[in-house]
Amino acid sequence: VNTNLTANTTYYYRVRAVSGGTSANSNTISVTTDPVSVTWDGDVWSNVEGPDGDIDAIILGVYNSGDDGEFVAKTLTINSGSFTVASNTNITIVDGITNNLTEAAFVIENNANLIQTNDVNNTGAATVNRNSNALMRLDYTLWSSPVDSQNLLAFSPLTIATRFYTYNPATDVYNAIVPSTNSFGEGIGYLIRMPDNHPTTPTVWNGIFKGTPRNGDVDLTVTN
């Protein structure tokens, strides 16, 4: 087995048999090692096939998984253009994600899946869209944030400020929380009433989270 080969390099091999004598050389075959990273220019990958679990993906143009396809990559870096995980598609990243642009350039749509294999922190912000069920103005939804530092009131600014709650397992009741000075905690659900201008007939509401995508294990103490 050959080790310590250079990435994205073509090597040539030929063999001969030695057993009481030496055969003639075989035909020469060539093998090209995988690149360390590949780039997306807005139309194609630099290696044609795209990344895999051992190859980093670097985005330099507009990418939408609904149009340009799902993939697995070792890491994902967004340097220019934009990156969208479309509804009903999956993007799997083995390690971390780095977005060097704004959260508007990295969008995870409703019912899209961004899957990370290893417990690695991410860098940079994303916009994550998640739709509620069809609810009426005075109905509530339990929300939990997939991103860091999402302020509660900024998430639903037209919900009355006294209609944000967290569950207290010790008393088995929901306690009011001040939304303007609190953000979503990791792995914690928040009971939030629909915005005060929401229709009185069942209507879907689009919740928009903005922040660094959370990743890894979440440890919570649960009281029965």
GIDA-V930575 format. One record per pair of residues at least 12 apart in sequence whose C-alpha atoms are under 10 Angstrom apart, sorted by the first residue. I is the first residue (numbers start at 1). J is the second residue. Records with the same first field share a line. If there is no record, write none. Layout:
# GIDA-V930575
I: J + J
This chain:
# GIDA-V930575
5: 33 + 34
6: 32 + 33 + 34 + 35 + 36
7: 32 + 33 + 34 + 35 + 36 + 37
8: 31 + 32 + 33 + 34 + 35 + 36 + 37 + 47
9: 31 + 32 + 33 + 34 + 35
10: 30 + 31 + 32 + 33 + 34
11: 29 + 30 + 31 + 32 + 33
12: 28 + 29 + 30 + 31 + 32
13: 26 + 27 + 28 + 29 + 30 + 31
14: 26 + 27 + 28 + 29 + 30
15: 27 + 28 + 29
34: 47 + 51 + 52 + 54 + 55
35: 47 + 51 + 54 + 55 + 56
36: 51 + 54 + 55 + 56 + 57 + 74
37: 50 + 51 + 52 + 54 + 55 + 56 + 57 + 58 + 73 + 74 + 75 + 76
38: 50 + 51 + 52 + 55 + 56 + 57 + 58 + 59 + 73
39: 51 + 56 + 57 + 58 + 59 + 60 + 61 + 77 + 78
40: 57 + 58 + 59 + 60 + 61 + 62 + 63 + 78 + 80 + 81
41: 58 + 59 + 60 + 61 + 62 + 63 + 80 + 81
42: 59 + 60 + 61 + 62 + 63 + 64 + 68 + 80 + 81 + 82
43: 60 + 61 + 62 + 63 + 68
44: 61 + 63 + 68
45: 57 + 58 + 59
46: 58
50: 71 + 72 + 73
51: 71 + 72 + 73 + 74 + 75 + 76
52: 71 + 72 + 73 + 74 + 75 + 92 + 93 + 94
53: 71 + 72 + 73 + 74 + 75 + 92 + 93 + 94 + 95 + 117
54: 72 + 73 + 74 + 75 + 94
55: 72 + 73 + 74 + 75 + 76 + 94
56: 72 + 73 + 74 + 75 + 76 + 77 + 93 + 94 + 95 + 96
57: 71 + 72 + 73 + 74 + 75 + 76 + 77 + 78 + 93 + 97
58: 73 + 75 + 76 + 77 + 78 + 79 + 80 + 98
59: 76 + 77 + 78 + 79 + 80 + 81 + 82 + 83 + 99
60: 77 + 78 + 79 + 80 + 81 + 82 + 83
61: 78 + 79 + 80 + 81 + 82 + 83
62: 78 + 80 + 81 + 82 + 83 + 84 + 105
63: 78 + 81 + 82 + 83 + 84 + 85 + 86 + 105 + 106
64: 82 + 83 + 84 + 85 + 86 + 89 + 107
65: 83 + 84 + 85 + 86 + 87 + 88 + 89 + 90 + 91 + 112
66: 84 + 85 + 86 + 87 + 88 + 89 + 90 + 112
67: 84 + 86
68: 84
69: 85 + 86 + 89 + 90 + 91
70: 85 + 86 + 89 + 90 + 91 + 92
71: 89 + 90 + 91 + 92 + 93
72: 90 + 91 + 92 + 93 + 94 + 115 + 116
73: 91 + 92 + 93 + 94 + 95 + 96 + 116
74: 92 + 93 + 94 + 95 + 96 + 97 + 116 + 117 + 118
75: 92 + 93 + 94 + 95 + 96 + 97 + 98 + 116
76: 91 + 92 + 93 + 94 + 95 + 96 + 97 + 98 + 99 + 122
77: 96 + 97 + 98 + 99 + 100 + 101 + 123 + 124
78: 97 + 98 + 99 + 100 + 101 + 102 + 105 + 106 + 124
79: 98 + 99 + 100 + 101 + 105
80: 99 + 100 + 101 + 105
81: 101 + 105 + 106
82: 99 + 101 + 102 + 103 + 104 + 105 + 106 + 107
83: 99 + 104 + 105 + 106 + 107 + 108 + 126
84: 104 + 105 + 106 + 107 + 108 + 109 + 112 + 126 + 127 + 128
85: 106 + 107 + 108 + 109 + 110 + 111 + 112 + 113 + 114 + 128
86: 107 + 108 + 109 + 110 + 111 + 112 + 113 + 114
87: 108 + 109 + 110 + 111 + 112 + 113 + 129
88: 109 + 110 + 111 + 112 + 113
89: 108 + 109 + 111 + 112 + 113 + 114
90: 111 + 112 + 113 + 114 + 115
91: 108 + 112 + 113 + 114 + 115 + 116
92: 113 + 114 + 115 + 116 + 117
93: 114 + 115 + 116 + 117 + 118
94: 115 + 116 + 117 + 118 + 119 + 120
95: 115 + 116 + 117 + 118 + 119 + 120 + 121 + 122 + 215
96: 116 + 117 + 118 + 119 + 120 + 121 + 122 + 123 + 215
97: 116 + 120 + 121 + 122 + 123 + 124 + 125 + 212 + 213 + 215
98: 121 + 122 + 123 + 124 + 125 + 126 + 212
99: 122 + 123 + 124 + 125 + 126 + 212
100: 123 + 124 + 125
101: 124 + 125 + 126
102: 124 + 125 + 126 + 127 + 210 + 211
103: 124 + 125 + 126 + 127 + 128 + 209 + 210 + 211 + 212
104: 125 + 126 + 127 + 128 + 210
105: 125 + 126 + 127
106: 124 + 125 + 126 + 127 + 128 + 210
107: 125 + 126 + 127 + 128 + 129 + 210
108: 126 + 127 + 128 + 129 + 130 + 208 + 209 + 213
109: 127 + 128 + 129 + 130 + 131 + 208
110: 128 + 129 + 130 + 131 + 132 + 206 + 207 + 208
111: 129 + 130 + 131
112: 128 + 129 + 130
114: 213
115: 215
116: 214 + 215 + 216
117: 215 + 216
118: 215 + 216 + 217
119: 214 + 215 + 216 + 217
120: 214 + 215 + 216 + 217
121: 212 + 213 + 214 + 215 + 216
122: 212 + 213 + 214 + 215
123: 211 + 212 + 213 + 214
124: 211 + 212 + 213
125: 147 + 148 + 209 + 210 + 211 + 212 + 213
126: 146 + 147 + 148 + 209 + 210 + 211 + 212 + 213
127: 146 + 147 + 208 + 209 + 210 + 211 + 212 + 213
128: 145 + 146 + 147 + 207 + 208 + 209 + 210 + 211 + 212 + 213
129: 206 + 207 + 208 + 209 + 210
130: 143 + 145 + 146 + 205 + 206 + 207 + 208 + 209
131: 204 + 205 + 206 + 207 + 208
132: 194 + 203 + 204 + 205 + 206 + 207
133: 202 + 203 + 204 + 205 + 206
134: 201 + 202 + 203 + 204 + 205
135: 193 + 194 + 198 + 199 + 200 + 201 + 202 + 203 + 204 + 205
136: 193 + 194 + 195 + 196 + 198 + 199 + 200 + 201 + 202 + 203 + 204 + 205
137: 159 + 193 + 194 + 195 + 196 + 197 + 198 + 199 + 200 + 201 + 202 + 203
138: 159 + 163 + 192 + 193 + 194 + 195 + 196 + 197 + 198 + 199 + 200
139: 192 + 193 + 194 + 195 + 198 + 200 + 202
140: 163 + 164 + 190 + 191 + 192 + 193 + 194 + 195
141: 189 + 190 + 191 + 192 + 193 + 194
142: 164 + 165 + 166 + 188 + 189 + 190 + 191 + 192 + 193
143: 184 + 187 + 188 + 189 + 190 + 191 + 192 + 207
144: 184 + 185 + 186 + 187 + 188 + 189 + 190 + 191 + 209
145: 183 + 184 + 185 + 186 + 187 + 188 + 189 + 190 + 207 + 208 + 209 + 210 + 211 + 213 + 214
146: 184 + 185 + 186 + 187 + 209 + 210 + 211 + 212 + 213 + 214 + 215
147: 184 + 185 + 186 + 209 + 210 + 211 + 212 + 213 + 214 + 215
148: 183 + 184 + 185 + 186 + 209 + 210 + 211 + 212 + 213 + 214 + 215
149: 182 + 183 + 184 + 185 + 186 + 209 + 210 + 211 + 212 + 213
150: 182 + 183 + 184 + 185 + 208 + 209 + 210 + 211 + 212
151: 179 + 180 + 181 + 182 + 183 + 184 + 185 + 209 + 210 + 211
152: 164 + 177 + 178 + 179 + 180 + 181 + 182 + 183 + 184 + 185 + 190 + 192 + 209
153: 178 + 179 + 180 + 181 + 182 + 183 + 192
154: 179 + 180 + 182 + 183 + 208 + 209 + 210
155: 179 + 183 + 184 + 192 + 207 + 208 + 209 + 210
156: 179 + 192 + 193 + 194 + 195 + 196 + 206 + 207 + 208 + 209
157: 179 + 180 + 195 + 196
158: 193 + 194 + 195 + 196 + 197 + 198
159: 179 + 192 + 193 + 194 + 195 + 196 + 197 + 198
160: 179 + 192 + 193 + 194 + 195 + 196
161: 176 + 177 + 178 + 179 + 180 + 192 + 193
162: 176 + 177 + 178 + 179 + 192 + 193
163: 175 + 176 + 177 + 178 + 179 + 191 + 192 + 193 + 194 + 195
164: 176 + 177 + 178 + 179 + 190 + 191 + 192 + 193
165: 177 + 178 + 179 + 189 + 190 + 191 + 192 + 193
166: 188 + 189 + 190 + 191 + 192
167: 188 + 189 + 190 + 191
168: 223
169: 222 + 223 + 224
170: 222 + 223 + 224
172: 223 + 224
174: 190 + 191
175: 190 + 191
176: 190 + 191
177: 190 + 191
179: 192
186: 214 + 215 + 218 + 219 + 220
187: 214 + 217 + 218 + 219 + 220
188: 218 + 220
